[in-house]
Amino acid sequence: MAQFWKPGTEKPRLVDDEEGGVLFFSASASSSSSSRFGYASIEKQRQRLPVYKYRTAILYLVENHATTIIVGETGSGKTTQIPQYLKEAGWAEGGRVIACTQPRRLAVQAVSARVAEEMGVTLGEEVGYTIRFEDLTNSGTTMIKFLTDGVLLREMMDDPLLTKYSVVMVDEAHERSISTDILLGLLKKIQRRRPDLRLIISSATIEAKSMSAFFQTSKRRRALEGEELGPRMDPAILSVEGRGFHVQIHFVEEPVQDYVQAAVSTVLLIHDQEPMGDILVFLTGQDDIDAAIHLLNEEAQTNRKHSSGLILLPLYSGLPRAEQELVFSPTPRGKRKVVISTNIAETSLTLEGIVYLVDSGFSKQKFYNPISDIENLVVAPISKASARQRAGRAGRVRPGKCYRLYTEEYFSKEMSAEGIPEMQRSNLVSCVIQLKALGIDNILGFDWPASPSPEAMIRALEILYSLGILDDDAKLTSPAGFQVAEIPLEPMISKMILSSNELGCSEEILTIAAVLSVQSIWVYGRGVHRELDEAKLRFAAAEGDHVTFLNVYKGFLQSGKSSQWCHKNHVNYHAMKKVVEIREQLRRIAQRLGIVVKSCERDMQVVRKAVTAGFFANACRLEAFSHSGMYKTVRGSHEVYIHPSSVLFRVNPKWVVYHSLVSTDRQYMRNVISIDPSWLIEAAPHFYQHHGQNSFGK
């Protein structure tokens, strides 16, 4: 492959920097292939991005090193530009594909649309994307493919060496999601077998040295006579400076009681006193965001002067695509956009026009306790690295201001420097099964960027063994283990689907599995609790939430998939459309696995048995004399309660299994169904036998 400086011009000078990477001082700016682009304006925009002046350097490093680590602030253009540079340099010729992974689905969709627009092609042709349950690529023509880390891991099941890819760019690696960490470990393995595969690890605030050490191989490849030496195996590091303007940081003087209320007051204060410019607010999740928008709308009604001209836009991953698009649209003259977002806007997405930033100092994070086997989604303080990332969002177009809703003392003395990788605070059941399916048997000896806790690993192996997915030698069972690995859902849901085949209720269970794969099928909002509860009663089934979902799904189909029907019943129309799509995909997978898709008509007992077969580890018993509706988990005797959103809230059946736990002031069970305790012993005798029969007294 040709080198990437123009013949006849001087070679770029290389200067080693102290990080051990290579910095370039180019003799002349490399000319881009702008002649091929009909629209000069897009090409000019591309050339204005900070990453543009490193184009030659990046292509040189990718040519000469197996792994290139690129550190660049969000907004430097690395995500959208580097895949295009690679394509322009010929890395997608001869049917090869350039892959670019993102930790989040929303980022995959937004970035691929942007790159297709810049290249002047239809999304799904030369540029495409794949996320779970959605594939917008064309195997003959797609050259640049954006996908989530998780989807690339699934592709390895069919093609362990990722043979169709010439370059894999792992973007936003600093987010350290479980999938990113597994992917980095596997890509390191693949490189030993495929020295021609190029890796680009790109990140905003990554510890470049530790990542470089991870990919450092001790083996030096020596060229035999006449053999062409392949790329150098030691990783190169390149820092791409951002184009950021100065951001003034303001802290609160006293700790705030309620960060949602404080965020709303800060937005109104900025709107009142600061020149025009959009505002980005970081809150923790959909509930907070809805609450903030509600408070701002209330303010708008009572005080027109105070809040006229504000355009309020939520941003979180469960939002319908059309509403997500709104945050990228230009702000109308005389108006001010207020984007209220989860930490999805911290790194994955760049929002132009943001001048003011309000940082609550919190985000939702998963924390798993392997001893109690309870995984919680907890609102937790962010790290200093995240706080700096967030602040940087305000300095894109002009000098900005960042309002932190915590004290300076807290920031300097109490905030942790880095976040904890997800691998070290998560339930590892899905992670273990993926590695097993890829033929990696010695999981404890796997080369991880951050080692998971042995307790979490052992608990995951125990659960998979009890589900019948692993055998006595900790290998995947045949066929069940391999079938579960094929289904792109958490293993407990997959096991529920397999059990439905024997019980003859797979039609119903596929619907339930599809509903459990979306965030929520109900429309929540402030002030509509009563109406929502009344709507739920119309569908509520005495057996519990899973059977209630079947009633909602049936009603949705009978209405002709009507959005008005959804609105009237407080059902989320976009979520239901997604459920229909996911269900169709699951149906195809089920048929491929030889599952006979048939209905049990109205026999809800078999449906509950199938749910129990997947979720027996989440069984709970109502405490005999509890007036507060307290349950104890059968494993470990932890106190849990039915979540108020469940149709079984206050009904309190004696025995239940739940889908997940959420922790606020208490441990709440979400998506709960009533069961007969004898089914637990049927479903998993070895899991429950040491409890003895007496604990299952009815």
C-alpha positions as CSV (number, residue, x, y, z in Angstrom):
1,M,0.0,0.0,0.0
2,A,1.3,3.5,-0.9
3,Q,2.7,5.8,1.7
4,F,0.6,8.9,2.5
5,W,2.6,11.9,1.6
6,K,2.6,13.3,-1.9
7,P,5.5,12.2,-4.2
8,G,7.8,15.1,-4.7
9,T,7.0,16.8,-1.3
10,E,9.2,16.5,1.7
11,K,8.6,13.6,4.1
12,P,7.1,14.7,7.4
13,R,9.6,15.1,10.1
14,L,9.1,12.7,13.1
15,V,9.7,13.9,16.6
16,D,9.4,11.4,19.5
17,D,7.5,12.9,22.4
18,E,8.0,11.9,26.0
19,E,4.9,9.7,26.0
20,G,6.7,7.3,23.8
21,G,4.4,8.2,20.9
22,V,5.3,10.0,17.7
23,L,4.4,13.6,17.0
24,F,4.5,14.9,13.4
25,F,5.5,18.3,12.1
26,S,4.3,18.1,8.5
27,A,6.3,19.9,5.9
28,S,3.1,20.9,4.2
29,A,-0.5,20.4,5.0
30,S,-1.7,17.3,3.2
31,S,-4.2,18.0,0.5
32,S,-7.5,16.3,0.9
33,S,-9.5,14.7,-1.9
34,S,-11.8,17.7,-2.0
35,S,-12.0,17.6,-5.8
36,R,-14.2,14.5,-5.5
37,F,-16.7,16.4,-3.3
38,G,-19.2,18.5,-5.2
39,Y,-20.0,20.6,-2.1
40,A,-17.1,22.7,-1.1
41,S,-18.9,23.9,2.1
42,I,-18.9,20.4,3.7
43,E,-15.2,20.0,2.7
44,K,-14.4,23.3,4.3
45,Q,-16.1,22.3,7.5
46,R,-14.1,19.0,7.5
47,Q,-10.9,21.0,7.0
48,R,-11.7,23.2,9.9
49,L,-11.8,20.3,12.4
50,P,-8.8,20.0,14.7
51,V,-8.1,16.4,13.5
52,Y,-7.7,17.5,9.9
53,K,-4.1,18.7,10.3
54,Y,-3.2,15.3,11.7
55,R,-4.5,13.4,8.7
56,T,-1.1,12.5,7.2
57,A,0.2,11.6,10.7
58,I,-2.7,9.3,11.4
59,L,-2.5,7.5,8.1
60,Y,1.3,7.1,8.5
61,L,0.9,5.6,11.9
62,V,-1.9,3.2,10.8
63,E,0.3,2.1,7.9
64,N,3.3,1.4,10.1
65,H,1.9,0.3,13.4
66,A,-0.5,-2.6,14.2
67,T,-2.1,-0.4,17.0
68,T,-2.5,3.3,17.0
69,I,-3.9,5.1,20.1
70,I,-5.4,8.5,19.4
71,V,-6.2,10.8,22.3
72,G,-8.4,13.7,21.3
73,E,-11.1,15.7,23.0
74,T,-14.7,15.1,22.0
75,G,-15.4,17.5,19.2
76,S,-12.0,17.2,17.6
77,G,-13.7,15.3,14.7
78,K,-11.9,12.0,15.2
79,T,-15.1,9.9,15.1
80,T,-16.4,11.2,11.8
81,Q,-13.2,12.0,10.0
82,I,-10.7,9.1,10.7
83,P,-12.9,6.4,9.0
84,Q,-13.2,8.8,6.0
85,Y,-9.4,9.3,5.9
86,L,-8.9,5.5,6.0
87,K,-11.3,5.0,3.1
88,E,-9.7,7.8,1.0
89,A,-6.3,6.1,1.6
90,G,-7.6,2.8,0.2
91,W,-8.2,0.7,3.4
92,A,-11.7,-0.2,2.1
93,E,-10.6,-1.4,-1.4
94,G,-11.0,-5.0,-2.5
95,G,-14.2,-5.6,-0.6
96,R,-12.6,-4.8,2.8
97,V,-14.5,-2.9,5.4
98,I,-13.5,-0.2,8.0
99,A,-15.3,-0.8,11.3
100,C,-15.9,1.9,13.9
101,T,-17.4,0.9,17.2
102,Q,-19.2,3.1,19.7
103,P,-20.4,2.1,23.2
104,R,-23.9,3.6,22.6
105,R,-26.5,2.9,20.0
106,L,-27.6,6.5,19.8
107,A,-24.0,7.6,18.9
108,V,-23.8,4.8,16.2
109,Q,-26.9,6.2,14.5
110,A,-26.0,9.9,14.8
111,V,-22.4,9.5,13.6
112,S,-23.2,7.2,10.7
113,A,-25.8,9.6,9.4
114,R,-23.3,12.5,9.7
115,V,-20.6,10.6,7.8
116,A,-23.0,9.5,5.0
117,E,-24.1,13.1,4.7
118,E,-20.5,14.4,4.5
119,M,-19.6,11.7,1.8
120,G,-22.8,12.5,-0.1
121,V,-24.0,8.9,0.0
122,T,-27.2,7.2,1.1
123,L,-27.0,5.8,4.6
124,G,-27.0,2.0,4.3
125,E,-24.9,1.9,1.2
126,E,-21.2,2.9,1.3
127,V,-21.7,4.0,4.9
128,G,-23.9,1.9,7.2
129,Y,-24.6,0.9,10.8
130,T,-25.6,-2.1,12.8
131,I,-27.1,-2.0,16.3
132,R,-28.9,-4.8,18.1
133,F,-32.1,-5.6,16.2
134,E,-31.3,-3.2,13.4
135,D,-28.9,-3.7,10.5
136,L,-28.6,-0.9,7.9
137,T,-25.7,-2.1,5.8
138,N,-25.3,-3.7,2.4
139,S,-22.8,-6.6,2.3
140,G,-21.6,-5.7,-1.2
141,T,-21.2,-2.0,-1.0
142,T,-20.7,-0.9,2.6
143,M,-17.1,0.3,3.2
144,I,-17.4,2.1,6.5
145,K,-19.5,0.5,9.1
146,F,-20.5,1.9,12.5
147,L,-21.6,-0.5,15.1
148,T,-21.8,-1.0,18.9
149,D,-19.0,-2.9,20.6
150,G,-21.6,-5.6,21.5
151,V,-22.6,-6.1,17.9
152,L,-19.0,-6.6,16.8
153,L,-18.5,-9.2,19.6
154,R,-21.6,-11.1,18.2
155,E,-20.0,-10.9,14.7
156,M,-17.0,-12.8,16.1
157,M,-19.2,-15.8,16.8
158,D,-19.5,-16.3,13.0
159,D,-16.1,-14.9,12.1
160,P,-13.6,-15.2,15.0
161,L,-10.8,-13.3,13.2
162,L,-13.1,-10.6,11.8
163,T,-11.6,-11.4,8.3
164,K,-13.7,-8.8,6.4
165,Y,-12.3,-5.8,8.4
166,S,-9.0,-4.1,7.5
167,V,-9.2,-1.6,10.3
168,V,-11.2,-1.7,13.6
169,M,-11.5,1.7,15.3
170,V,-12.7,1.4,18.9
171,D,-14.0,4.8,19.7
172,E,-14.8,6.3,23.1
173,A,-12.6,3.6,24.8
174,H,-12.4,5.7,28.0
175,E,-16.0,4.9,28.7
176,R,-14.7,1.4,29.6
177,S,-18.0,-0.4,29.1
178,I,-18.0,-4.2,29.6
179,S,-18.2,-4.7,25.8
180,T,-15.3,-2.3,25.1
181,D,-13.1,-4.2,27.6
182,I,-14.0,-7.6,26.2
183,L,-13.5,-6.3,22.7
184,L,-10.0,-4.9,23.5
185,G,-9.0,-8.2,25.0
186,L,-10.2,-10.2,22.0
187,L,-8.7,-7.8,19.4
188,K,-5.4,-8.2,21.1
189,K,-5.7,-12.0,20.6
190,I,-6.9,-11.6,17.0
191,Q,-3.8,-9.4,16.2
192,R,-1.5,-12.3,17.0
193,R,-3.2,-14.4,14.3
194,R,-3.8,-11.4,11.9
195,P,-0.8,-9.1,12.0
196,D,-2.4,-7.3,9.0
197,L,-5.4,-6.1,11.1
198,R,-5.0,-2.5,12.2
199,L,-6.5,-1.2,15.4
200,I,-7.2,2.4,16.3
201,I,-8.1,3.0,19.9
202,S,-9.6,6.4,20.2
203,S,-10.6,8.2,23.3
204,A,-11.1,11.5,25.0
205,T,-9.3,11.1,28.3
206,I,-7.8,7.7,28.2
207,E,-4.7,6.7,30.1
208,A,-2.7,6.4,26.9
209,K,0.3,4.8,28.7
210,S,-1.7,2.0,30.3
211,M,-3.6,1.3,27.0
212,S,-0.2,1.2,25.2
213,A,1.2,-1.1,27.8
214,F,-1.8,-3.4,27.4
215,F,-1.2,-3.7,23.6
216,Q,2.6,-4.0,23.9
217,T,3.7,-7.4,22.8
218,S,7.1,-8.7,23.9
219,K,7.6,-10.5,20.6
220,R,9.5,-8.6,18.0
221,R,8.9,-9.7,14.4
222,R,12.1,-10.1,12.5
223,A,12.0,-10.1,8.7
224,L,13.5,-13.1,7.0
225,E,15.4,-12.4,3.8
226,G,13.1,-11.3,1.1
227,E,10.1,-11.1,3.4
228,E,8.4,-7.8,3.8
229,L,8.3,-6.7,7.3
230,G,4.7,-6.1,8.5
231,P,3.6,-3.3,10.8
232,R,5.4,-2.6,14.0
233,M,3.7,-4.3,16.9
234,D,4.5,-1.6,19.5
235,P,1.6,0.8,19.7
236,A,1.9,4.4,18.6
237,I,0.3,7.2,20.5
238,L,-0.9,10.5,18.9
239,S,-2.5,13.4,20.8
240,V,-5.0,15.5,18.8
241,E,-5.6,18.8,20.4
242,G,-9.2,20.0,20.5
243,R,-10.3,23.4,19.2
244,G,-11.8,24.3,22.6
245,F,-12.3,27.9,23.8
246,H,-11.8,28.9,27.4
247,V,-14.6,27.7,29.7
248,Q,-15.1,29.6,32.9
249,I,-16.0,27.3,35.8
250,H,-18.4,28.3,38.6
251,F,-19.0,26.2,41.7
252,V,-21.8,26.5,44.2
253,E,-20.9,27.9,47.6
254,E,-23.0,25.5,49.7
255,P,-24.0,21.9,48.7
256,V,-27.4,21.8,47.0
257,Q,-30.3,19.8,48.5
258,D,-32.1,18.9,45.2
259,Y,-29.9,18.9,42.1
260,V,-32.9,18.8,39.7
261,Q,-34.4,22.0,41.3
262,A,-30.9,23.6,41.4
263,A,-30.4,22.8,37.7
264,V,-33.8,24.4,36.8
265,S,-33.0,27.5,38.8
266,T,-29.5,27.7,37.1
267,V,-31.0,27.5,33.6
268,L,-33.5,30.3,34.4
269,L,-30.6,32.4,35.9
270,I,-28.5,31.9,32.7
271,H,-31.5,32.7,30.5
272,D,-32.1,35.9,32.5
273,Q,-28.6,37.2,32.8
274,E,-26.4,35.8,30.0
275,P,-26.1,36.6,26.3
276,M,-27.7,34.2,23.8
277,G,-26.2,30.7,23.5
278,D,-27.6,27.2,24.0
279,I,-27.5,25.4,27.4
280,L,-26.7,21.8,28.1
281,V,-27.8,20.3,31.4
282,F,-26.5,16.9,32.7
283,L,-28.9,15.0,34.8
284,T,-29.0,11.3,35.6
285,G,-31.9,9.7,33.8
286,Q,-35.3,10.0,32.2
287,D,-37.1,10.6,35.5
288,D,-34.9,13.6,36.3
289,I,-35.1,14.9,32.8
290,D,-38.9,14.7,32.7
291,A,-39.1,16.4,36.1
292,A,-36.8,19.3,35.0
293,I,-38.7,19.8,31.8
294,H,-42.0,19.8,33.8
295,L,-40.6,22.4,36.3
296,L,-39.3,24.6,33.4
297,N,-42.7,24.4,31.7
298,E,-44.5,25.4,34.9
299,E,-42.2,28.3,35.2
300,A,-43.0,29.3,31.6
301,Q,-46.7,29.3,32.4
302,T,-46.4,31.5,35.6
303,N,-43.6,33.8,34.4
304,R,-43.7,34.4,30.6
305,K,-40.9,37.0,30.6
306,H,-38.7,34.8,32.6
307,S,-38.7,31.8,30.2
308,S,-40.0,32.8,26.8
309,G,-37.7,31.9,24.1
310,L,-36.6,28.6,25.7
311,I,-36.8,25.4,23.6
312,L,-36.6,22.4,25.9
313,L,-35.2,19.2,24.5
314,P,-34.7,16.0,26.4
315,L,-31.9,13.6,25.4
316,Y,-31.6,10.0,26.6
317,S,-31.2,6.6,25.0
318,G,-34.8,5.5,25.2
319,L,-36.0,8.6,23.3
320,P,-37.6,8.0,19.9
321,R,-35.3,8.7,16.9
322,A,-37.3,11.7,15.7
323,E,-37.0,13.4,19.0
324,Q,-33.3,12.6,19.3
325,E,-32.8,14.3,16.0
326,L,-34.2,17.6,17.3
327,V,-31.2,18.2,19.6
328,F,-29.0,18.5,16.5
329,S,-31.2,21.0,14.6
330,P,-30.0,24.6,14.5
331,T,-31.5,27.0,17.1
332,P,-34.0,29.5,15.6
333,R,-33.0,33.2,15.8
334,G,-34.0,34.8,19.1
335,K,-34.5,31.4,20.8
336,R,-32.3,29.5,23.3
337,K,-32.1,25.7,23.1
338,V,-31.9,23.9,26.5
339,V,-30.8,20.3,26.0
340,I,-31.4,18.2,29.2
341,S,-29.4,15.0,28.9
342,T,-28.0,11.9,30.6
343,N,-24.2,11.4,30.3
344,I,-24.8,10.3,26.7
345,A,-23.9,13.8,25.6
346,E,-20.7,13.7,27.7
347,T,-18.6,12.0,25.1
348,S,-20.5,10.2,22.4
349,L,-22.3,13.1,20.8
350,T,-21.2,16.6,19.9
351,L,-23.8,19.3,20.1
352,E,-22.9,22.5,18.3
353,G,-23.9,25.8,19.8
354,I,-23.6,24.9,23.4
355,V,-22.2,27.9,25.4
356,Y,-23.5,27.2,28.9
357,L,-23.2,24.0,30.8
358,V,-25.0,22.9,34.0
359,D,-23.4,19.8,35.7
360,S,-25.4,18.1,38.4
361,G,-22.3,16.1,39.3
362,F,-24.2,12.8,39.2
363,S,-24.9,10.0,36.7
364,K,-26.6,6.6,36.8
365,Q,-24.2,3.8,37.2
366,K,-24.5,0.0,37.6
367,F,-23.2,-1.5,40.8
368,Y,-23.2,-5.2,41.3
369,N,-22.8,-7.0,44.6
370,P,-21.7,-10.6,43.8
371,I,-22.3,-11.8,47.4
372,S,-26.0,-10.8,47.4
373,D,-26.2,-11.2,43.6
374,I,-28.0,-7.9,43.4
375,E,-27.2,-5.4,40.6
376,N,-28.4,-1.9,41.2
377,L,-28.7,1.1,38.9
378,V,-27.6,3.8,41.4
379,V,-27.4,7.5,41.1
380,A,-23.7,8.1,41.9
381,P,-21.2,11.0,41.9
382,I,-19.2,11.3,38.7
383,S,-15.4,11.3,38.5
384,K,-13.1,14.3,37.9
385,A,-12.4,13.0,34.4
386,S,-16.1,13.1,33.7
387,A,-16.5,16.6,35.2
388,R,-13.7,17.8,32.9
389,Q,-15.3,16.1,29.9
390,R,-18.6,17.8,30.7
391,A,-17.1,21.2,31.1
392,G,-15.4,20.9,27.7
393,R,-18.8,20.7,26.0
394,A,-19.3,24.4,26.6
395,G,-16.3,25.7,24.7
396,R,-17.0,24.5,21.2
397,V,-18.1,27.6,19.4
398,R,-17.0,30.4,21.6
399,P,-15.8,30.9,25.2
400,G,-18.3,29.2,27.5
401,K,-19.4,28.9,31.2
402,C,-19.8,25.8,33.2
403,Y,-22.0,25.8,36.4
404,R,-21.2,22.9,38.7
405,L,-23.8,22.1,41.2
406,Y,-21.2,21.0,43.8
407,T,-18.6,22.9,45.8
408,E,-15.0,23.4,44.8
409,E,-13.8,21.8,47.9
410,Y,-15.8,18.6,47.1
411,F,-14.4,18.6,43.6
412,S,-10.8,18.9,44.7
413,K,-10.9,16.8,47.8
414,E,-13.6,14.1,47.5
415,M,-14.3,13.4,43.8
416,S,-12.5,10.3,42.5
417,A,-10.0,11.0,39.7
418,E,-11.3,8.3,37.3
419,G,-14.5,6.3,37.1
420,I,-14.5,2.5,37.9
421,P,-14.6,0.4,34.7
422,E,-18.0,-1.2,34.2
423,M,-16.2,-4.6,34.2
424,Q,-15.5,-4.2,37.9
425,R,-19.0,-3.2,39.0
426,S,-21.3,-5.4,36.9
427,N,-23.0,-8.8,36.8
428,L,-20.8,-10.8,34.4
429,V,-23.3,-13.4,33.3
430,S,-23.6,-12.1,29.7
431,C,-19.9,-11.4,29.5
432,V,-19.0,-15.0,30.5
433,I,-21.4,-16.6,28.0
434,Q,-20.1,-14.5,25.2
435,L,-16.5,-15.5,25.9
436,K,-17.5,-19.2,26.2
437,A,-19.3,-18.9,22.8
438,L,-16.1,-17.6,21.3
439,G,-14.3,-20.6,22.5
440,I,-12.4,-18.9,25.3
441,D,-12.5,-21.5,28.1
442,N,-10.0,-20.1,30.6
443,I,-11.9,-17.0,31.5
444,L,-10.0,-16.3,34.6
445,G,-6.8,-16.3,32.6
446,F,-8.2,-14.0,29.8
447,D,-6.2,-10.9,29.2
448,W,-8.4,-8.1,30.5
449,P,-7.7,-4.4,30.4
450,A,-9.2,-4.3,33.9
451,S,-9.6,-7.6,35.8
452,P,-13.1,-8.4,37.0
453,S,-13.6,-9.5,40.6
454,P,-13.2,-13.3,41.1
455,E,-16.4,-13.3,43.2
456,A,-18.4,-11.8,40.3
457,M,-16.9,-14.3,38.0
458,I,-17.7,-17.3,40.2
459,R,-21.2,-16.1,40.8
460,A,-21.7,-15.7,37.0
461,L,-20.4,-19.3,36.4
462,E,-22.7,-20.6,39.1
463,I,-25.8,-18.9,37.6
464,L,-25.0,-20.2,34.1
465,Y,-24.5,-23.6,35.5
466,S,-27.8,-23.6,37.2
467,L,-29.5,-22.3,34.0
468,G,-28.2,-25.4,32.3
469,I,-26.0,-23.3,30.0
470,L,-22.7,-24.5,31.3
471,D,-21.8,-28.2,32.1
472,D,-19.7,-29.6,34.8
473,D,-16.5,-28.7,32.9
474,A,-17.8,-25.1,32.6
475,K,-18.2,-25.6,28.8
476,L,-21.3,-24.5,26.9
477,T,-24.0,-27.3,26.9
478,S,-25.3,-28.6,23.7
479,P,-27.8,-27.5,22.4
480,A,-29.1,-25.2,25.2
481,G,-25.9,-23.3,25.9
482,F,-25.1,-22.6,22.3
483,Q,-28.7,-21.6,21.6
484,V,-28.7,-19.1,24.5
485,A,-25.4,-17.7,23.2
486,E,-27.1,-17.2,19.8
487,I,-30.0,-15.1,21.2
488,P,-28.9,-11.4,21.6
489,L,-30.6,-11.0,25.0
490,E,-29.5,-11.5,28.6
491,P,-29.2,-15.3,29.3
492,M,-32.1,-15.4,31.7
493,I,-34.5,-14.1,29.0
494,S,-33.0,-16.5,26.4
495,K,-33.5,-19.4,28.8
496,M,-37.1,-18.4,29.3
497,I,-37.6,-18.5,25.5
498,L,-36.0,-22.0,25.2
499,S,-38.3,-23.2,28.1
500,S,-41.3,-21.8,26.3
501,N,-40.7,-24.3,23.5
502,E,-41.2,-27.3,25.8
503,L,-44.1,-25.6,27.5
504,G,-45.9,-24.7,24.3
505,C,-46.2,-20.9,24.9
506,S,-43.4,-19.5,22.7
507,E,-45.8,-16.9,21.0
508,E,-46.5,-15.3,24.4
509,I,-42.9,-15.6,25.7
510,L,-41.4,-13.9,22.6
511,T,-43.8,-11.0,23.2
512,I,-42.7,-10.8,26.9
513,A,-39.0,-11.0,25.9
514,A,-39.5,-8.1,23.4
515,V,-41.2,-5.9,26.0
516,L,-38.4,-6.6,28.5
517,S,-35.9,-5.4,25.8
518,V,-37.3,-1.9,25.7
519,Q,-37.0,0.7,28.5
520,S,-40.7,1.0,29.3
521,I,-44.0,0.6,27.4
522,W,-45.8,3.1,29.6
523,V,-45.7,6.9,29.3
524,Y,-44.6,8.4,32.6
525,G,-44.9,12.0,33.4
526,R,-45.4,14.4,36.3
527,G,-49.0,14.8,37.3
528,V,-50.4,11.8,35.3
529,H,-49.8,9.1,37.9
530,R,-53.5,8.7,38.5
531,E,-54.4,8.5,34.8
532,L,-51.5,6.1,34.2
533,D,-52.7,3.8,37.1
534,E,-56.2,3.8,35.7
535,A,-54.9,2.9,32.3
536,K,-52.8,0.1,33.7
537,L,-55.9,-1.3,35.5
538,R,-57.5,-1.7,32.1
539,F,-54.8,-4.2,31.2
540,A,-53.7,-5.5,34.6
541,A,-53.5,-9.3,35.0
542,A,-53.8,-10.9,38.4
543,E,-50.7,-13.0,37.6
544,G,-48.5,-9.9,37.3
545,D,-46.6,-7.6,34.9
546,H,-45.5,-10.1,32.3
547,V,-49.1,-11.2,31.6
548,T,-50.2,-7.5,31.7
549,F,-47.7,-6.9,28.8
550,L,-49.4,-9.6,26.8
551,N,-52.7,-7.7,27.2
552,V,-51.2,-4.4,26.1
553,Y,-49.6,-6.0,23.1
554,K,-52.9,-7.7,22.1
555,G,-54.7,-4.3,22.5
556,F,-52.1,-2.6,20.4
557,L,-52.4,-5.1,17.6
558,Q,-56.2,-5.0,17.7
559,S,-56.1,-1.2,17.5
560,G,-54.3,-1.6,14.2
561,K,-51.1,-0.3,15.9
562,S,-52.7,3.0,16.4
563,S,-50.8,5.9,18.0
564,Q,-54.1,7.4,19.2
565,W,-55.0,4.2,21.0
566,C,-51.5,4.4,22.7
567,H,-52.0,8.0,23.6
568,K,-55.4,7.3,25.1
569,N,-54.0,4.4,27.2
570,H,-50.8,6.1,28.3
571,V,-48.8,3.5,26.3
572,N,-45.6,4.6,24.6
573,Y,-46.3,4.3,20.9
574,H,-42.6,4.3,19.8
575,A,-41.7,1.6,22.4
576,M,-44.6,-0.6,21.1
577,K,-43.4,-0.2,17.5
578,K,-40.0,-1.3,18.7
579,V,-41.5,-4.3,20.5
580,V,-43.2,-5.4,17.3
581,E,-39.8,-5.1,15.4
582,I,-37.8,-6.9,18.1
583,R,-40.4,-9.6,18.4
584,E,-40.2,-10.3,14.7
585,Q,-36.4,-10.6,14.9
586,L,-36.7,-12.9,17.9
587,R,-39.2,-15.0,16.1
588,R,-36.8,-15.5,13.2
589,I,-34.0,-16.4,15.6
590,A,-36.3,-18.8,17.4
591,Q,-37.3,-20.5,14.2
592,R,-33.6,-20.8,13.1
593,L,-32.9,-22.5,16.5
594,G,-35.7,-25.0,15.8
595,I,-38.2,-23.5,18.3
596,V,-41.8,-24.2,17.3
597,V,-43.5,-20.9,17.6
598,K,-47.0,-21.7,19.0
599,S,-49.5,-20.2,21.4
600,C,-50.8,-21.6,24.7
601,E,-54.1,-19.7,24.0
602,R,-55.2,-18.6,27.5
603,D,-53.2,-21.0,29.7
604,M,-51.2,-18.4,31.7
605,Q,-49.8,-21.1,34.1
606,V,-47.4,-22.3,31.4
607,V,-46.3,-18.7,30.7
608,R,-45.5,-18.2,34.4
609,K,-43.6,-21.5,34.4
610,A,-41.5,-20.4,31.4
611,V,-40.7,-17.1,33.1
612,T,-39.8,-19.0,36.3
613,A,-37.5,-21.3,34.3
614,G,-35.4,-18.3,33.3
615,F,-35.7,-16.2,36.4
616,F,-35.7,-18.8,39.3
617,A,-32.6,-17.1,40.7
618,N,-34.8,-14.0,41.3
619,A,-37.4,-15.7,43.5
620,C,-38.8,-14.0,46.6
621,R,-41.2,-14.9,49.4
622,L,-43.5,-12.5,51.2
623,E,-42.6,-12.2,54.9
624,A,-45.3,-13.9,57.0
625,F,-46.2,-11.0,59.3
626,S,-45.1,-8.1,57.1
627,H,-47.6,-5.3,56.8
628,S,-45.3,-3.2,54.6
629,G,-45.1,-5.8,51.8
630,M,-41.6,-6.9,52.5
631,Y,-40.2,-9.8,50.6
632,K,-37.1,-11.8,51.3
633,T,-35.0,-13.2,48.4
634,V,-34.8,-17.0,48.5
635,R,-31.1,-16.8,47.9
636,G,-29.5,-14.7,50.6
637,S,-32.6,-13.5,52.4
638,H,-32.3,-9.8,51.3
639,E,-35.2,-7.4,51.9
640,V,-37.0,-6.3,48.7
641,Y,-40.3,-4.7,47.8
642,I,-42.5,-4.6,44.8
643,H,-42.0,-1.4,42.8
644,P,-44.9,1.0,42.8
645,S,-45.1,0.8,38.9
646,S,-45.9,-2.9,39.1
647,V,-49.5,-4.1,38.8
648,L,-48.8,-6.3,41.8
649,F,-47.9,-3.3,44.0
650,R,-50.1,-3.7,47.2
651,V,-51.4,-7.0,45.9
652,N,-48.4,-8.8,47.4
653,P,-48.7,-12.5,46.3
654,K,-46.9,-14.9,48.5
655,W,-44.3,-16.0,46.0
656,V,-42.9,-13.9,43.1
657,V,-40.0,-13.8,40.6
658,Y,-38.7,-10.4,39.3
659,H,-36.9,-9.3,36.2
660,S,-34.6,-6.6,37.8
661,L,-34.0,-4.6,41.0
662,V,-33.8,-0.9,41.3
663,S,-32.5,0.8,44.4
664,T,-33.7,4.1,45.7
665,D,-34.7,4.3,49.4
666,R,-35.3,0.5,49.2
667,Q,-34.6,-2.4,46.9
668,Y,-37.5,-2.5,44.5
669,M,-38.4,-5.4,42.2
670,R,-39.4,-4.4,38.7
671,N,-41.6,-6.6,36.3
672,V,-42.9,-9.0,38.9
673,I,-45.0,-12.2,38.3
674,S,-46.6,-14.5,40.9
675,I,-45.5,-18.1,40.9
676,D,-46.0,-21.4,42.7
677,P,-42.9,-22.3,44.8
678,S,-42.9,-25.9,43.6
679,W,-42.0,-24.6,40.1
680,L,-38.6,-23.4,41.5
681,I,-37.6,-26.9,42.4
682,E,-38.8,-28.2,39.0
683,A,-36.9,-25.5,37.2
684,A,-33.6,-25.7,39.1
685,P,-33.4,-28.6,41.6
686,H,-29.6,-28.3,42.1
687,F,-30.0,-24.5,42.7
688,Y,-32.5,-24.8,45.4
689,Q,-31.9,-28.3,46.9
690,H,-29.6,-27.0,49.7
691,H,-32.5,-24.9,51.0
692,G,-34.4,-28.0,51.9
693,Q,-38.0,-28.6,51.1
694,N,-39.3,-26.8,54.2
695,S,-38.4,-23.2,53.0
696,F,-40.9,-23.8,50.2
697,G,-43.8,-24.3,52.4
698,K,-46.8,-22.7,50.7
